[in-house]
Amino acid sequence: MTLKKKVLVGTLATSLAVTAFAGLPLSSKGLAEKLGVGVASAASTTPNLDKLAKEANDVWDALGTNKASVKAKVDAIYNALNAIPKEEKLAAVKPLTDKFEGVIDLSDEQKVALLNLAYATWGGVDFPIVSSDYVDLLKDPNVAYVIGEIERVTGKPVTVEGTAKFALNVMSSVNSKLTASVIKDVVGNRDKLKKIVEDSVDAQLDKNAEIKDLYGALVPEYFANKQELKDTLKLVYNNVNNKLSPELKQAKVEVAVALATAYWAANKPIGGGGGVGGGSVSTGTVSDFISSLSALKEKLATATAEEKQQLIAQALKDASAALAKAAAIDVSALVSVDGDKASVTITESSIASYAQAIKDVKQALVDAIGTSEGLVIADASFNLGTVAQSNVAVNAAEAVLKQLADVGVGHVAFVVNGLTATLSVSGEFAKGIDFGVNKSAATAEQTKGLKAASDVYNFSLKLGGVDVEKFAQPVVIQFPVNAEGLDSELLSVARIESDGSLSFQGGDVNGSVIVEPRYSFSSYVVVENKVSFNDIASVQSWAGRQIEVIAAKGAIQGKAAGVFAPKDNITRAEFAKILVTALNLDNADAKSDKFSDVKSTDWFAPYVAVAAEKGIINGRSATTFDPTATITRAELSTMIARALKTVKGIEDVKDVDVALAGFSDAGKIISSLKAGAALAASKNIVIGDGGKFRPNDNATRAEAAVIIYRAINVK
């Protein structure tokens, strides 16, 4: 049977391909009537359409109590779209109508109809258009004219059954990719969900003869290739979508998540796991966790004291994991574009579900185990998705931050194009955050000839609407890096100073990112920093690489050009700088009046201040640091141990004597330094020399570099 109304570039196909996300019942009879197909024949000759209708109805049923909410949000979105002034709609569809100029003669009303079709086409993948609204759209006389004109110039028909088969094949392809592990990854992540659907649609476009022919008729006569056609449709869609309010953009995300979840529930039920005590919750969602607590209460009623402790610990672990997933909030639909700037405002509605999830989990834990103490509340992470613009601005108002802080969230993370900035929601940040980042390709002039592993990033920050250059709490930046062909251990975040010179800040390389906390903003680039010294041959075999790495991070410098002086004793001030810098604790504005022999103007003052604040350094007495004195191996080990406990959460060893038993001179370690020496020894940070710890020997610069290198690599 031939469809009497043809559709632009597979509009019906792509829309029906995700009808299971659409949220409204679809019957083959109803669709056939609205498309003008004979009802009698439709009832007996549309088996594919019947299957599609059943899939859609199953999903609609799986929405359960969410039906009314989903429908209300969809209605609000389409009401807003319909209210866009005609002039703005004509401007939005211009990239498409320009392609057909002189071929298809369209009135303004018919151009708006073409816009509706184009929005529905791309919206079928990006946002689930409601099926009844879609088929009503096809009955619009202006739409019918546009479709007829495209039929005339392409000469390509599309059948109901062929379209339905195409949709079923796409849905089957999507289902085959939604394994349990994938589902955990895509729940709430619109970009990943879109990728799965789009890949499935693309694959079927190349297989379905009717849809393939229709694309082929438009390509290359009107478009250079299929990608240009898709890009044009996407541009038209975005032109319209950017006119929606942030609240409605967020509503679109919420609808997509609700419908996708229902789709999975209807087509790919996840079983197993057994809740607490029988393994972690299978999907890791908040609702799954809360549902599992009824079984936990039953187990607690008959459990021994030890079993109860284990069950409660597992419940807290699973609750924390569920909240961690809920904390990943997709705000890509809220992004608006103006020229080369992309902006997003984090709204109260965008965080409402996470805030409520935290409250629900806390209450559920109290009801089940009597407490929520020990629950880890994850930072709220806002993913802007992939943004093409060089300038990105994110706003989180005071009310939003307060709402998060009230439920125990300590930080917000903004994620865009692989870069993550994590900021506090308390203190000066609580007044409201305006975070900006500009990205540009690194030049040889900027990197001073060093190989770049990242773009150049320039950050800005307003707190409470006021520009700030420095801040008391660090902003932690994860820079995306491309280390292909580079020595990843030698990568360092470099600050580009006002005179163009580079100041090396270090940073922890973790896979494809390097992490560096900042107390002020400037321009930054990640480079491979190869530093060479001509006097380390005598220690090359055991300290050469370590010196090279620590120097690359900017934590240790030579005493002159090319001179490291590896056998010189290291001073307490020098080691404070190396340790604080290597572990990314440095804050140039840190101040302390704890030690009378450390002046605020001393070069080492901020490093000593940070170390004292973190409890890494206690001083030679309550009021003196003795900065120029040498440092013993036992003192060095203790400072390392305290730093690891602060930065990496490493715990003290339970039996100090056992940890030090391998050293024949362990008895010479001062009692107050034994715990630190034991921890350093247990982590192989201090290995010893010939079975001896040599606790009271002065540490050399080479030894310090080796010990710091081992410390930063402790897991």
C-alpha positions, 0 to 999 in steps of 0.5 A: 500500500502506498502512503498518500502523503509522502514525508521529507527525508524519512521524517515519519520513519525517524519519528516512528523509529523512536515512537517507543519513546513517544509516550502515547498509544499508537494503533495501526487503525488510528494512524491509518485513518489519519494518514488517509489509508483505508481502514479495512485494508490497514487492519489486515495488511499492516503487521509491521504497524501492528507490532510497532503499535504494541511496542508503543503501548507497552512503553506507555504502560511502563510509564505508570504514574509518570504518564500525566507528568510526561504529557503535561511537559510535552504539551507545554513544550509544543505550546511554546513552539507554536507560540514562536512568531512567524518571522522567527520561524521563517529565519529558523528554517532559512538554511533549509528553504535556501536549498530548495530555492527555485525548485519548490515554490513555498509561501510563508505558511508552507515554509513554517510547515516545512519547519515543523517537519524538519523539527519533527525529523531531527526531534525524533532522535533528539526528543520524542515527538508525540505520535498523535501530534505527529500524525495530526501534523501530517494532516495540515494542508500546508504540510500536505502541500510541502510533502506533495512538492517533495514527492513531485521533485523526488518521485519516491514513495514511502509505504506505511509498512516499509516505514513501520518495518524501518522503525521496528528494525531501528528499535531492535538495533537499539535494544541489542545495544542496551546491555545492563552495563550500557543502561547504567551508563546512559540513564539520564545521559542524553548524548549517549542515548542519542548516539545509540539511536542515531547510529541505529537510524544511520545503519537502517537508512542504508538498508531500507530501500524506500528510505534510502531511495528518498535520501538518495533523491535529495542527495546529491541534487540538493545536498552534497552528501547525507551528512550535509542533509542531516547537519542542515536539519539539525541546524534548523532544529537548533534554531528553534530549540534555542528559543525555548526557555531553560525550564522547558529545555530541562523539561525536554531532558526530563521527558526523554529520561522518563520515556527512555527508562520506560522503553528499557523497562518495557523491552529490556527488563533488568533482573538479578542482583537480589538487593543488599546482601546479594550483590549491588543493586543491578541498575544502581538507580535510586528507586532500585536501591530504595526498593531493595530496602524492604528485603534488607529489613527482613534480613536485618531482623534475623541477622547476627550482630556481625551480619547486621554490620555488613548489611548496613555497610553494604546498604550505605555503599549501594546508596552512595553509588545510586546517588553518584549516578543521580548526581550526573545531570545532563544540561545540554538541552539548556545550552543556548548559543549566541555567535561564538558563545555558548551559555547555560543557566543551572535552574532550580528545576534542573537540580530538583530531582537530585535534591529530592533523591538525596532526601528520599535516600536519607529517609529510606536509610533511616527507616530501614537501618535507623541512620543515614550516617556514613552516606556519601553524597556525590558532587552535582555534575552538570554535563553541557555535552559537546559544544562547538563554541570557543567561549562557554559560560555557566551560571549557578545562582545563589538559590540553586547553590543553597538548595544543593548545600541544604541537602549536603552537596559540597561541590558542583562540577561543570563538564564541557568538551572533556574539561571539568571544573569543580567548585565549592557551593559554600563560603564565597562561592555560595553567593552565586557562580558565573564560570567562564572558559575560553578555548583556543589552539596552542601555538608554538609561541605560547608553549615556548617550543614545548609540545602541547598536549592540550588547547590553551584555556583561559578561565574567568569567575564571578562570585555574587556577580563580582569578578574575582581573581583569587579565591580562598577555596580551590577550583579543581580543573580536569584538563583533557589531554592528548598524550599520543606520542608524548611522555605522559609522566612529563606532562605539566599544567603550565600557567602562561604569565603576563610576559609570555613565560611559562610557570609549571604547576604540575598536575596529576595525570589520570587517563585522558585528563590532568587534574590541577587545583587552582586558587586563581585563574589565568591562561593555561596549557598542558605541555610535555616539559622535558628538563635535563641536568648535566650533573646527575650521571652518578645517580642516573641508575636509581634517581635519574628518571625520578628527578626528570619527572619531579622537575617536569612538574615544577616541584624541584628546580636546579641550582643553576642552568643544567645543575641539579646538585643531586648529592647536596643535602636538602633543607626543610624549606626546600622539601616543604616546597617540593612536597606541597607542589608535587601533591598539588597543594600549593596556594601562592596566597597562603599565609601563616603566623605559626612560626616566628622564623618564617616571614611572609616575604620569604620565598618558602612562606606560602609552602610552609603555610599550606603544609602547616595548615594541612598538619604536614609540618609541626616544626622543630618546636611550637614556634620555630620551623628552622627552614634552612636546616637539613632534614633527616630521612625520618622527618622526611618520611613523616612529612610524606606520611602526613601528606598522603593521609591528607591528600589520598586518605591513606591510613596509618599502619596498624602495627608500627613495629611489624612495618619497621621490622625489616630495618636493623636500625629501626630502634634509632627512629625517634618515637614521635616519628615512628608512625610516619616512618612505618607508613612510608616504609609500608608503601615502599616510599622509603626502601632503605639502604642495606637493610637500614632505614638510616633515620637520622641521616640527612636526606639528599636532593636526589633522595628527596626526588625519588621519595616524592616520585614514589609518593605521588604514585601511591594508590 
